[in-house]
Amino acid sequence: MSGGFASPAAPDSLPASVKRVLVVLSVLLNLVIVVTAGVALWLYANPDEIRERVVGPRRDRTESFYEEFAVSPGEYVFLGDSITRGGFWEEMFPSAPIKGRGVGGDMTRDLLARLDAITSGMPGRIYLMIGTNDLFVGVPRDEILANVRELIERVRRESPATELYVQSVLPRGAEFRERIVDLNTELESLVLTSGGSYIDLYALFVDPDGSLRDDYTNDELHLNGLGYRRWQQALLPHVVGRGALPSSRR
């Protein structure tokens, strides 16, 4: 017998038991591919259902809390999504009668669905920021603006004494730059035309590449403590008037 390695056995020479194993593995691999493709297509075709499964239970818990601790006349309401939800507004502005009403994952249509719980309390002011989640899931700009317009009109109609402050959408990943800038331009025009107050925060938070500044975030979307400090400083004249920050830190 000559030296060296023996050549691999040809498929036809494999034992029957090995062939059966290979067939089973091939079938399982194809099944995994088919299932994976099916799941991907289902996720693509049913984004709202997936969103509700992920966000729904958390929203239900948050909204049940808000129902138990309802908005009272004259209070200042911070209204929005998870970016608003992440701020401890009562600590940031301790001299103001504040209620935080942010819900993680909220889009403009979600705010429309829960707005009556806000306006029925006849708040003194509403500080609104909404729209980034709409952009993320691909809601057209005109639909976002139409929803914000309806929000403004309903606040005017349902709680006419409420002062409404609409804040610009904050930057996030650089790939969203053009869409956010475009939305904010139209949003400012809409708010000013309606007689409301528009607060431009975008320029304070944007990096030169169009993303949310790294020192204000760790995920290009949500704010860290320094980010909320910057937000607090920007809102100070609109919440408690001009003057010293409502804390010992500057």
GUDRENVEX-696308 format. One record per residue (C-alpha): x, z, y; residue in one letter; residue number from 1. Coordinates in steps of 0.05 Angstrom, whole numbers, plus 5000, padded with zeros to 4 digits. Layout:
N
X  Z  Y  A  NUM
...
***
This chain:
250
5000  5000  5000  M  1
5029  4981  5068  S  2
5038  5033  5122  G  3
4997  5039  5186  G  4
4925  5057  5201  F  5
4867  5033  5160  A  6
4819  4986  5196  S  7
4750  5014  5214  P  8
4696  5002  5163  A  9
4651  4943  5178  A  10
4578  4962  5192  P  11
4556  4932  5127  D  12
4604  4977  5089  S  13
4578  5041  5121  L  14
4542  5090  5076  P  15
4467  5087  5079  A  16
4462  5158  5107  S  17
4508  5140  5165  V  18
4467  5078  5180  K  19
4404  5119  5182  R  20
4436  5168  5231  V  21
4457  5110  5276  L  22
4388  5080  5274  V  23
4357  5147  5293  V  24
4407  5156  5350  L  25
4392  5086  5375  S  26
4317  5099  5375  V  27
4327  5166  5411  L  28
4372  5134  5464  L  29
4321  5079  5477  N  30
4266  5132  5481  L  31
4306  5171  5532  V  32
4316  5108  5574  I  33
4242  5091  5571  V  34
4220  5162  5589  V  35
4270  5167  5646  T  36
4247  5101  5674  A  37
4175  5122  5667  G  38
4187  5188  5703  V  39
4224  5153  5759  A  40
4167  5104  5769  L  41
4116  5160  5768  W  42
4155  5199  5820  L  43
4159  5137  5864  Y  44
4085  5122  5856  A  45
4061  5194  5866  N  46
4103  5226  5921  P  47
4044  5266  5948  D  48
4029  5297  5880  E  49
4102  5316  5870  I  50
4105  5345  5940  R  51
4044  5387  5927  E  52
4072  5414  5862  R  53
4136  5434  5897  V  54
4109  5456  5965  V  55
4037  5474  5949  G  56
4045  5544  5919  P  57
4093  5565  5975  R  58
4046  5537  6028  R  59
3987  5575  5997  D  60
4025  5641  6000  R  61
4046  5629  6072  T  62
3978  5608  6095  E  63
3945  5668  6061  S  64
3991  5713  6100  F  65
3973  5677  6165  Y  66
3899  5686  6149  E  67
3908  5761  6142  E  68
3947  5767  6206  F  69
3908  5719  6250  A  70
3928  5693  6318  V  71
3901  5735  6375  S  72
3881  5713  6445  P  73
3940  5703  6492  G  74
3994  5703  6438  E  75
4050  5652  6437  Y  76
4049  5611  6373  V  77
4110  5575  6345  F  78
4079  5519  6303  L  79
4115  5472  6256  G  80
4150  5463  6189  D  81
4207  5499  6154  S  82
4253  5493  6215  I  83
4203  5533  6255  T  84
4189  5578  6196  R  85
4263  5597  6192  G  86
4265  5627  6261  G  87
4253  5702  6273  F  88
4218  5688  6338  W  89
4196  5760  6350  E  90
4269  5780  6349  E  91
4292  5721  6391  M  92
4240  5736  6445  F  93
4221  5810  6437  P  94
4186  5814  6504  S  95
4137  5759  6487  A  96
4073  5766  6445  P  97
4095  5717  6391  I  98
4067  5693  6325  K  99
4109  5648  6280  G  100
4066  5595  6245  R  101
4115  5549  6211  G  102
4102  5525  6140  V  103
4157  5495  6097  G  104
4146  5422  6080  G  105
4091  5412  6132  D  106
4078  5343  6161  M  107
4035  5323  6220  T  108
3974  5315  6175  R  109
3984  5385  6147  D  110
3983  5415  6217  L  111
3918  5378  6231  L  112
3888  5410  6168  A  113
3906  5481  6190  R  114
3901  5475  6265  L  115
3834  5509  6270  D  116
3866  5574  6245  A  117
3910  5570  6307  I  118
3862  5546  6361  T  119
3807  5594  6339  S  120
3852  5651  6360  G  121
3856  5623  6431  M  122
3932  5630  6438  P  123
3963  5633  6506  G  124
4016  5581  6488  R  125
4035  5536  6430  I  126
4106  5513  6419  Y  127
4101  5454  6372  L  128
4156  5419  6332  M  129
4136  5370  6277  I  130
4153  5302  6249  G  131
4219  5306  6211  T  132
4184  5311  6143  N  133
4140  5252  6161  D  134
4202  5211  6174  L  135
4235  5233  6109  F  136
4177  5209  6066  V  137
4169  5144  6106  G  138
4107  5156  6148  V  139
4104  5101  6200  P  140
4121  5121  6271  R  141
4053  5100  6298  D  142
4018  5143  6247  E  143
4060  5204  6266  I  144
4045  5192  6340  L  145
3971  5184  6325  A  146
3970  5251  6289  N  147
4008  5285  6346  V  148
3958  5255  6395  R  149
3901  5283  6354  E  150
3936  5351  6353  L  151
3942  5351  6428  I  152
3870  5330  6438  E  153
3844  5383  6391  R  154
3884  5438  6425  V  155
3856  5415  6492  R  156
3785  5414  6465  R  157
3785  5475  6419  E  158
3828  5522  6462  S  159
3829  5493  6532  P  160
3866  5551  6564  A  161
3926  5544  6516  T  162
3991  5518  6546  E  163
4021  5467  6499  L  164
4096  5454  6494  Y  165
4117  5397  6448  V  166
4190  5398  6427  Q  167
4230  5337  6406  S  168
4246  5326  6333  V  169
4316  5352  6318  L  170
4371  5308  6289  P  171
4385  5310  6214  R  172
4429  5263  6173  G  173
4461  5207  6212  A  174
4420  5155  6175  E  175
4358  5181  6211  F  176
4387  5173  6280  R  177
4350  5110  6303  E  178
4283  5132  6275  R  179
4287  5201  6307  I  180
4310  5173  6375  V  181
4254  5122  6373  D  182
4202  5174  6354  L  183
4225  5223  6407  N  184
4222  5169  6461  T  185
4150  5153  6444  E  186
4134  5227  6434  L  187
4157  5244  6504  E  188
4115  5189  6534  S  189
4054  5212  6495  L  190
4061  5284  6516  V  191
4074  5270  6589  L  192
4015  5221  6591  T  193
3971  5275  6562  S  194
3992  5324  6616  G  195
4030  5369  6568  G  196
4101  5396  6571  S  197
4157  5362  6532  Y  198
4221  5399  6514  I  199
4280  5355  6495  D  200
4323  5392  6444  L  201
4353  5331  6409  Y  202
4411  5322  6457  A  203
4431  5394  6449  L  204
4437  5390  6373  F  205
4463  5320  6359  V  206
4533  5304  6336  D  207
4568  5241  6362  P  208
4553  5207  6295  D  209
4479  5220  6304  G  210
4473  5277  6253  S  211
4455  5350  6265  L  212
4517  5386  6289  R  213
4557  5417  6233  D  214
4563  5484  6268  D  215
4488  5490  6271  Y  216
4471  5474  6198  T  217
4495  5474  6126  N  218
4449  5420  6100  D  219
4439  5371  6158  E  220
4367  5394  6167  L  221
4356  5469  6172  H  222
4388  5513  6225  L  223
4436  5571  6215  N  224
4440  5631  6261  G  225
4481  5595  6314  L  226
4431  5538  6313  G  227
4374  5586  6327  Y  228
4415  5618  6381  R  229
4421  5550  6415  R  230
4347  5539  6407  W  231
4332  5607  6437  Q  232
4375  5590  6498  Q  233
4341  5524  6508  A  234
4271  5555  6504  L  235
4286  5615  6547  L  236
4260  5585  6612  P  237
4197  5562  6577  H  238
4182  5629  6542  V  239
4204  5687  6585  V  240
4227  5652  6649  G  241
4297  5643  6675  R  242
4345  5701  6671  G  243
4386  5739  6620  A  244
4379  5726  6546  L  245
4333  5777  6512  P  246
4391  5807  6473  S  247
4461  5835  6485  S  248
4495  5773  6459  R  249
4507  5711  6502  R  250
***
